[in-house]
Amino acid sequence: MRFFIDTANIEEIKEANDLGVICGVTTNPSLIAKEGRDFIEVVKEITDIVDGPISAEVISLNAEGMVAEAEKLVKIHKNIVIKLPMTEEGLKATKILSQRGIKTNVTLIFSSVQALLAARAGATYVSPFVGRLDDIGQNGMDLIAEVVEIFNANNIETQIIVASVRNPIHVSQAATIGADIATVPLKVIKQMTKHPLTDKGIENFIKDWEGASLKL
Ligand code: E4P
């Protein structure tokens, strides 16, 4: 399983990129709005930092508008992936864009049949949301398991991006199930680096080294 970072914040993207663990970025309208800056400008800056798929989401609710926005967004950089909502109009736009060779990420997926439809419309990626399902008392990871099983059984090449990731347990479960990608907030990436025994181990190594008056 590979990692994308789920943010539109340039500093966070730089920090995660410097760790060497991410190979793409996902944004959404809420994340862009949080930055309070021009959408196109933010996306452009992201493409200068990360050399991998960068999801930029359309705002229109009809296929025609989505396709028009997508055509504008793909001009920013070759790595732009068009993120579209899982609706009938979103499916129509996904089909048109895939026929034009434009990569797509169908988002707001909350059921396995939604993921299957998006794949059949030609989506490059689907984004099932785990955290938001957990929030309403369902097990978000069950959805990931189901989508992985369906895609494997049907030789579907559309890649699964586990989205709405809230903690390192989500990440390890998604990797165990065999999802292609997890898009993870910086906070969770940082949590994943930590273990108390790692810190304790370093402390002891340094203490022993200094106690022996050694030099490197
Ligand atoms: C995915 O692409 C979305 O941007 C994101 O994962 C949503 O996460 P949230 O449910 O924490 O807002």
py3Dmol code that shows the C-alpha trace and the ligand (Angstrom):
import py3Dmol

protein = """\
ATOM      1  CA  MET A   1       0.000   0.000   0.000  1.00  0.00           C
ATOM      2  CA  ARG A   2       1.271   3.450  -0.926  1.00  0.00           C
ATOM      3  CA  PHE A   3       0.628   6.774   0.823  1.00  0.00           C
ATOM      4  CA  PHE A   4      -0.853  10.047  -0.327  1.00  0.00           C
ATOM      5  CA  ILE A   5      -1.232  13.021   2.004  1.00  0.00           C
ATOM      6  CA  ASP A   6      -4.745  14.382   2.493  1.00  0.00           C
ATOM      7  CA  THR A   7      -4.341  18.150   2.802  1.00  0.00           C
ATOM      8  CA  ALA A   8      -4.060  21.376   0.804  1.00  0.00           C
ATOM      9  CA  ASN A   9      -1.610  22.924   3.268  1.00  0.00           C
ATOM     10  CA  ILE A  10       1.736  23.597   1.585  1.00  0.00           C
ATOM     11  CA  GLU A  11       3.828  23.361   4.769  1.00  0.00           C
ATOM     12  CA  GLU A  12       2.253  20.013   5.683  1.00  0.00           C
ATOM     13  CA  ILE A  13       2.847  18.697   2.164  1.00  0.00           C
ATOM     14  CA  LYS A  14       6.510  19.788   2.289  1.00  0.00           C
ATOM     15  CA  GLU A  15       6.951  18.159   5.698  1.00  0.00           C
ATOM     16  CA  ALA A  16       5.447  14.838   4.581  1.00  0.00           C
ATOM     17  CA  ASN A  17       7.353  14.928   1.300  1.00  0.00           C
ATOM     18  CA  ASP A  18      10.645  15.418   3.149  1.00  0.00           C
ATOM     19  CA  LEU A  19       9.920  12.223   5.111  1.00  0.00           C
ATOM     20  CA  GLY A  20      10.072  10.399   1.783  1.00  0.00           C
ATOM     21  CA  VAL A  21       6.923   8.385   2.393  1.00  0.00           C
ATOM     22  CA  ILE A  22       4.259  10.010   0.200  1.00  0.00           C
ATOM     23  CA  CYS A  23       3.814   9.709  -3.545  1.00  0.00           C
ATOM     24  CA  GLY A  24       0.671  11.788  -4.097  1.00  0.00           C
ATOM     25  CA  VAL A  25      -1.741  14.346  -2.641  1.00  0.00           C
ATOM     26  CA  THR A  26      -5.517  14.512  -2.290  1.00  0.00           C
ATOM     27  CA  THR A  27      -7.421  17.735  -1.714  1.00  0.00           C
ATOM     28  CA  ASN A  28     -11.110  18.510  -1.458  1.00  0.00           C
ATOM     29  CA  PRO A  29     -13.121  21.762  -1.472  1.00  0.00           C
ATOM     30  CA  SER A  30     -13.174  21.929   2.355  1.00  0.00           C
ATOM     31  CA  LEU A  31      -9.389  21.468   2.587  1.00  0.00           C
ATOM     32  CA  ILE A  32      -8.823  24.124  -0.106  1.00  0.00           C
ATOM     33  CA  ALA A  33     -11.257  26.532   1.610  1.00  0.00           C
ATOM     34  CA  LYS A  34      -9.338  26.117   4.894  1.00  0.00           C
ATOM     35  CA  GLU A  35      -6.244  27.598   3.219  1.00  0.00           C
ATOM     36  CA  GLY A  36      -8.145  30.776   2.213  1.00  0.00           C
ATOM     37  CA  ARG A  37      -6.115  31.115  -0.997  1.00  0.00           C
ATOM     38  CA  ASP A  38      -6.675  30.881  -4.735  1.00  0.00           C
ATOM     39  CA  PHE A  39      -7.516  27.272  -5.722  1.00  0.00           C
ATOM     40  CA  ILE A  40      -5.427  27.156  -8.902  1.00  0.00           C
ATOM     41  CA  GLU A  41      -2.453  28.780  -7.177  1.00  0.00           C
ATOM     42  CA  VAL A  42      -2.526  26.229  -4.319  1.00  0.00           C
ATOM     43  CA  VAL A  43      -2.773  23.276  -6.705  1.00  0.00           C
ATOM     44  CA  LYS A  44       0.082  24.659  -8.803  1.00  0.00           C
ATOM     45  CA  GLU A  45       2.299  24.933  -5.716  1.00  0.00           C
ATOM     46  CA  ILE A  46       1.469  21.362  -4.715  1.00  0.00           C
ATOM     47  CA  THR A  47       2.545  20.064  -8.132  1.00  0.00           C
ATOM     48  CA  ASP A  48       5.921  21.784  -7.631  1.00  0.00           C
ATOM     49  CA  ILE A  49       6.493  19.815  -4.408  1.00  0.00           C
ATOM     50  CA  VAL A  50       5.181  16.301  -5.067  1.00  0.00           C
ATOM     51  CA  ASP A  51       5.894  14.443  -8.290  1.00  0.00           C
ATOM     52  CA  GLY A  52       2.868  12.159  -8.262  1.00  0.00           C
ATOM     53  CA  PRO A  53      -0.916  12.164  -8.631  1.00  0.00           C
ATOM     54  CA  ILE A  54      -2.510  15.352  -7.226  1.00  0.00           C
ATOM     55  CA  SER A  55      -6.298  15.177  -6.856  1.00  0.00           C
ATOM     56  CA  ALA A  56      -8.158  18.443  -7.462  1.00  0.00           C
ATOM     57  CA  GLU A  57     -11.926  18.339  -7.037  1.00  0.00           C
ATOM     58  CA  VAL A  58     -14.599  19.848  -9.274  1.00  0.00           C
ATOM     59  CA  ILE A  59     -17.421  21.939  -7.802  1.00  0.00           C
ATOM     60  CA  SER A  60     -20.111  21.729 -10.507  1.00  0.00           C
ATOM     61  CA  LEU A  61     -22.982  19.362  -9.911  1.00  0.00           C
ATOM     62  CA  ASN A  62     -23.710  18.599 -13.570  1.00  0.00           C
ATOM     63  CA  ALA A  63     -21.524  16.566 -15.927  1.00  0.00           C
ATOM     64  CA  GLU A  64     -21.063  19.382 -18.416  1.00  0.00           C
ATOM     65  CA  GLY A  65     -19.794  21.765 -15.732  1.00  0.00           C
ATOM     66  CA  MET A  66     -17.578  19.066 -14.189  1.00  0.00           C
ATOM     67  CA  VAL A  67     -15.947  18.342 -17.551  1.00  0.00           C
ATOM     68  CA  ALA A  68     -15.396  22.061 -18.217  1.00  0.00           C
ATOM     69  CA  GLU A  69     -13.756  22.519 -14.784  1.00  0.00           C
ATOM     70  CA  ALA A  70     -11.678  19.371 -15.312  1.00  0.00           C
ATOM     71  CA  GLU A  71     -10.361  20.657 -18.639  1.00  0.00           C
ATOM     72  CA  LYS A  72      -9.215  23.836 -16.854  1.00  0.00           C
ATOM     73  CA  LEU A  73      -7.619  21.943 -13.951  1.00  0.00           C
ATOM     74  CA  VAL A  74      -5.652  19.464 -16.092  1.00  0.00           C
ATOM     75  CA  LYS A  75      -3.916  22.411 -17.763  1.00  0.00           C
ATOM     76  CA  ILE A  76      -2.162  23.143 -14.457  1.00  0.00           C
ATOM     77  CA  HIS A  77       0.123  20.090 -14.596  1.00  0.00           C
ATOM     78  CA  LYS A  78       0.371  16.597 -16.091  1.00  0.00           C
ATOM     79  CA  ASN A  79      -0.029  15.022 -12.625  1.00  0.00           C
ATOM     80  CA  ILE A  80      -3.488  16.453 -11.969  1.00  0.00           C
ATOM     81  CA  VAL A  81      -6.187  13.872 -11.233  1.00  0.00           C
ATOM     82  CA  ILE A  82      -9.784  15.084 -11.420  1.00  0.00           C
ATOM     83  CA  LYS A  83     -11.787  14.303  -8.304  1.00  0.00           C
ATOM     84  CA  LEU A  84     -15.514  13.933  -8.901  1.00  0.00           C
ATOM     85  CA  PRO A  85     -18.412  13.137  -6.582  1.00  0.00           C
ATOM     86  CA  MET A  86     -20.115   9.739  -6.742  1.00  0.00           C
ATOM     87  CA  THR A  87     -23.357  10.869  -8.388  1.00  0.00           C
ATOM     88  CA  GLU A  88     -25.042  10.077 -11.697  1.00  0.00           C
ATOM     89  CA  GLU A  89     -23.582  13.300 -13.120  1.00  0.00           C
ATOM     90  CA  GLY A  90     -20.190  12.419 -11.642  1.00  0.00           C
ATOM     91  CA  LEU A  91     -20.287   9.033 -13.390  1.00  0.00           C
ATOM     92  CA  LYS A  92     -21.163  10.629 -16.737  1.00  0.00           C
ATOM     93  CA  ALA A  93     -18.279  13.078 -16.371  1.00  0.00           C
ATOM     94  CA  THR A  94     -15.923  10.253 -15.312  1.00  0.00           C
ATOM     95  CA  LYS A  95     -16.752   8.357 -18.506  1.00  0.00           C
ATOM     96  CA  ILE A  96     -16.161  11.418 -20.713  1.00  0.00           C
ATOM     97  CA  LEU A  97     -12.887  12.277 -18.985  1.00  0.00           C
ATOM     98  CA  SER A  98     -11.593   8.699 -19.096  1.00  0.00           C
ATOM     99  CA  GLN A  99     -12.319   8.582 -22.850  1.00  0.00           C
ATOM    100  CA  ARG A 100     -10.222  11.748 -23.148  1.00  0.00           C
ATOM    101  CA  GLY A 101      -7.359  10.080 -21.264  1.00  0.00           C
ATOM    102  CA  ILE A 102      -7.832  12.252 -18.162  1.00  0.00           C
ATOM    103  CA  LYS A 103      -7.260  10.521 -14.812  1.00  0.00           C
ATOM    104  CA  THR A 104     -10.131  10.578 -12.323  1.00  0.00           C
ATOM    105  CA  ASN A 105     -10.736   9.913  -8.632  1.00  0.00           C
ATOM    106  CA  VAL A 106     -14.380   9.251  -7.741  1.00  0.00           C
ATOM    107  CA  THR A 107     -14.903  10.421  -4.186  1.00  0.00           C
ATOM    108  CA  LEU A 108     -17.524  10.216  -1.424  1.00  0.00           C
ATOM    109  CA  ILE A 109     -17.874   6.447  -1.877  1.00  0.00           C
ATOM    110  CA  PHE A 110     -19.775   4.807   0.970  1.00  0.00           C
ATOM    111  CA  SER A 111     -20.850   1.471  -0.560  1.00  0.00           C
ATOM    112  CA  SER A 112     -19.164  -1.220  -2.605  1.00  0.00           C
ATOM    113  CA  VAL A 113     -21.685  -0.910  -5.453  1.00  0.00           C
ATOM    114  CA  GLN A 114     -20.850   2.786  -5.742  1.00  0.00           C
ATOM    115  CA  ALA A 115     -17.180   1.789  -6.099  1.00  0.00           C
ATOM    116  CA  LEU A 116     -18.052  -0.807  -8.741  1.00  0.00           C
ATOM    117  CA  LEU A 117     -20.069   1.708 -10.783  1.00  0.00           C
ATOM    118  CA  ALA A 118     -17.265   4.273 -10.620  1.00  0.00           C
ATOM    119  CA  ALA A 119     -14.787   1.657 -11.807  1.00  0.00           C
ATOM    120  CA  ARG A 120     -17.050   0.692 -14.712  1.00  0.00           C
ATOM    121  CA  ALA A 121     -17.337   4.370 -15.691  1.00  0.00           C
ATOM    122  CA  GLY A 122     -13.568   4.303 -16.109  1.00  0.00           C
ATOM    123  CA  ALA A 123     -12.331   5.818 -12.847  1.00  0.00           C
ATOM    124  CA  THR A 124      -8.579   5.623 -12.300  1.00  0.00           C
ATOM    125  CA  TYR A 125      -9.136   5.747  -8.522  1.00  0.00           C
ATOM    126  CA  VAL A 126     -12.067   5.355  -6.144  1.00  0.00           C
ATOM    127  CA  SER A 127     -12.066   6.895  -2.667  1.00  0.00           C
ATOM    128  CA  PRO A 128     -14.137   4.997  -0.086  1.00  0.00           C
ATOM    129  CA  PHE A 129     -14.353   6.974   3.186  1.00  0.00           C
ATOM    130  CA  VAL A 130     -13.732   4.965   6.374  1.00  0.00           C
ATOM    131  CA  GLY A 131     -13.796   7.609   9.132  1.00  0.00           C
ATOM    132  CA  ARG A 132     -17.151   9.085   8.141  1.00  0.00           C
ATOM    133  CA  LEU A 133     -18.719   5.591   8.166  1.00  0.00           C
ATOM    134  CA  ASP A 134     -17.216   4.896  11.608  1.00  0.00           C
ATOM    135  CA  ASP A 135     -18.737   8.225  12.714  1.00  0.00           C
ATOM    136  CA  ILE A 136     -22.263   6.967  11.976  1.00  0.00           C
ATOM    137  CA  GLY A 137     -21.718   3.648  13.748  1.00  0.00           C
ATOM    138  CA  GLN A 138     -20.742   1.515  10.756  1.00  0.00           C
ATOM    139  CA  ASN A 139     -17.398  -0.223  10.285  1.00  0.00           C
ATOM    140  CA  GLY A 140     -15.644   1.732   7.538  1.00  0.00           C
ATOM    141  CA  MET A 141     -12.988  -0.930   7.123  1.00  0.00           C
ATOM    142  CA  ASP A 142     -15.644  -3.523   6.164  1.00  0.00           C
ATOM    143  CA  LEU A 143     -16.287  -1.378   3.091  1.00  0.00           C
ATOM    144  CA  ILE A 144     -12.605  -1.452   2.136  1.00  0.00           C
ATOM    145  CA  ALA A 145     -12.511  -5.245   2.493  1.00  0.00           C
ATOM    146  CA  GLU A 146     -15.598  -5.573   0.294  1.00  0.00           C
ATOM    147  CA  VAL A 147     -14.277  -3.256  -2.436  1.00  0.00           C
ATOM    148  CA  VAL A 148     -10.875  -5.009  -2.486  1.00  0.00           C
ATOM    149  CA  GLU A 149     -12.619  -8.392  -2.814  1.00  0.00           C
ATOM    150  CA  ILE A 150     -14.932  -7.203  -5.615  1.00  0.00           C
ATOM    151  CA  PHE A 151     -12.131  -5.543  -7.578  1.00  0.00           C
ATOM    152  CA  ASN A 152      -9.894  -8.618  -7.248  1.00  0.00           C
ATOM    153  CA  ALA A 153     -12.693 -11.039  -8.206  1.00  0.00           C
ATOM    154  CA  ASN A 154     -13.521  -8.986 -11.286  1.00  0.00           C
ATOM    155  CA  ASN A 155      -9.977  -8.072 -12.376  1.00  0.00           C
ATOM    156  CA  ILE A 156     -10.734  -4.386 -12.012  1.00  0.00           C
ATOM    157  CA  GLU A 157      -7.679  -2.166 -12.361  1.00  0.00           C
ATOM    158  CA  THR A 158      -9.173   0.931 -10.718  1.00  0.00           C
ATOM    159  CA  GLN A 159      -7.068   1.706  -7.651  1.00  0.00           C
ATOM    160  CA  ILE A 160      -8.565   1.972  -4.180  1.00  0.00           C
ATOM    161  CA  ILE A 161      -7.632   5.046  -2.148  1.00  0.00           C
ATOM    162  CA  VAL A 162      -8.669   4.584   1.474  1.00  0.00           C
ATOM    163  CA  ALA A 163      -9.926   8.030   2.484  1.00  0.00           C
ATOM    164  CA  SER A 164     -11.185   9.722   5.643  1.00  0.00           C
ATOM    165  CA  VAL A 165      -8.375   8.056   7.578  1.00  0.00           C
ATOM    166  CA  ARG A 166      -8.389   9.091  11.224  1.00  0.00           C
ATOM    167  CA  ASN A 167      -5.732   6.967  12.964  1.00  0.00           C
ATOM    168  CA  PRO A 168      -2.815   4.529  12.482  1.00  0.00           C
ATOM    169  CA  ILE A 169      -5.138   1.543  13.083  1.00  0.00           C
ATOM    170  CA  HIS A 170      -7.085   2.507   9.954  1.00  0.00           C
ATOM    171  CA  VAL A 171      -3.761   2.506   8.085  1.00  0.00           C
ATOM    172  CA  SER A 172      -2.581  -0.915   9.248  1.00  0.00           C
ATOM    173  CA  GLN A 173      -6.001  -2.461   8.626  1.00  0.00           C
ATOM    174  CA  ALA A 174      -6.171  -0.983   5.117  1.00  0.00           C
ATOM    175  CA  ALA A 175      -2.682  -2.299   4.307  1.00  0.00           C
ATOM    176  CA  THR A 176      -3.548  -5.767   5.664  1.00  0.00           C
ATOM    177  CA  ILE A 177      -6.691  -5.891   3.514  1.00  0.00           C
ATOM    178  CA  GLY A 178      -4.637  -4.950   0.465  1.00  0.00           C
ATOM    179  CA  ALA A 179      -5.847  -1.464  -0.484  1.00  0.00           C
ATOM    180  CA  ASP A 180      -3.655   0.240  -3.097  1.00  0.00           C
ATOM    181  CA  ILE A 181      -3.301   3.605  -1.360  1.00  0.00           C
ATOM    182  CA  ALA A 182      -4.234   5.353   1.883  1.00  0.00           C
ATOM    183  CA  THR A 183      -4.592   9.121   1.859  1.00  0.00           C
ATOM    184  CA  VAL A 184      -3.537  10.209   5.302  1.00  0.00           C
ATOM    185  CA  PRO A 185      -3.494  13.553   7.179  1.00  0.00           C
ATOM    186  CA  LEU A 186      -0.046  14.698   8.397  1.00  0.00           C
ATOM    187  CA  LYS A 187      -1.121  14.230  12.026  1.00  0.00           C
ATOM    188  CA  VAL A 188      -1.692  10.502  11.408  1.00  0.00           C
ATOM    189  CA  ILE A 189       1.578  10.127   9.445  1.00  0.00           C
ATOM    190  CA  LYS A 190       3.381  11.602  12.466  1.00  0.00           C
ATOM    191  CA  GLN A 191       1.538   9.286  14.876  1.00  0.00           C
ATOM    192  CA  MET A 192       2.660   6.361  12.705  1.00  0.00           C
ATOM    193  CA  THR A 193       6.350   7.242  13.200  1.00  0.00           C
ATOM    194  CA  LYS A 194       6.100   6.942  16.979  1.00  0.00           C
ATOM    195  CA  HIS A 195       6.614   4.085  19.402  1.00  0.00           C
ATOM    196  CA  PRO A 196       7.599   4.524  23.066  1.00  0.00           C
ATOM    197  CA  LEU A 197      10.130   1.668  22.792  1.00  0.00           C
ATOM    198  CA  THR A 198      11.852   3.462  19.889  1.00  0.00           C
ATOM    199  CA  ASP A 199      12.326   6.576  22.059  1.00  0.00           C
ATOM    200  CA  LYS A 200      13.450   4.468  25.033  1.00  0.00           C
ATOM    201  CA  GLY A 201      15.876   2.540  22.813  1.00  0.00           C
ATOM    202  CA  ILE A 202      17.495   5.755  21.506  1.00  0.00           C
ATOM    203  CA  GLU A 203      17.766   7.133  25.034  1.00  0.00           C
ATOM    204  CA  ASN A 204      19.542   3.973  26.212  1.00  0.00           C
ATOM    205  CA  PHE A 205      21.910   3.815  23.191  1.00  0.00           C
ATOM    206  CA  ILE A 206      22.979   7.443  23.761  1.00  0.00           C
ATOM    207  CA  LYS A 207      23.421   6.900  27.512  1.00  0.00           C
ATOM    208  CA  ASP A 208      25.589   3.776  26.959  1.00  0.00           C
ATOM    209  CA  TRP A 209      27.614   5.494  24.216  1.00  0.00           C
ATOM    210  CA  GLU A 210      28.316   8.584  26.312  1.00  0.00           C
ATOM    211  CA  GLY A 211      29.080   6.421  29.355  1.00  0.00           C
ATOM    212  CA  ALA A 212      31.834   4.671  27.376  1.00  0.00           C
ATOM    213  CA  SER A 213      33.279   8.040  26.149  1.00  0.00           C
ATOM    214  CA  LEU A 214      33.297   6.798  22.533  1.00  0.00           C
ATOM    215  CA  LYS A 215      33.670   9.011  19.433  1.00  0.00           C
ATOM    216  CA  LEU A 216      32.391   8.644  15.863  1.00  0.00           C
TER     217      LEU A 216
END
"""
ligand_1 = """\
12
E4P
C -10.444 12.145 0.576
O -9.949 12.296 -0.505
C -11.009 13.212 1.419
O -10.352 14.417 1.103
C -10.768 12.999 2.885
O -10.089 11.795 3.148
C -11.959 13.249 3.751
O -11.614 13.034 5.081
P -12.526 13.514 6.294
O -13.671 12.591 6.422
O -11.594 13.420 7.490
O -12.933 14.925 5.978
"""
view = py3Dmol.view(width=600, height=400)
view.addModel(protein, "pdb")
view.setStyle({"model": 0}, {"cartoon": {"style": "trace"}})
view.addModel(ligand_1, "xyz")
view.setStyle({"model": 1}, {"stick": {}})
view.zoomTo()
view.show()
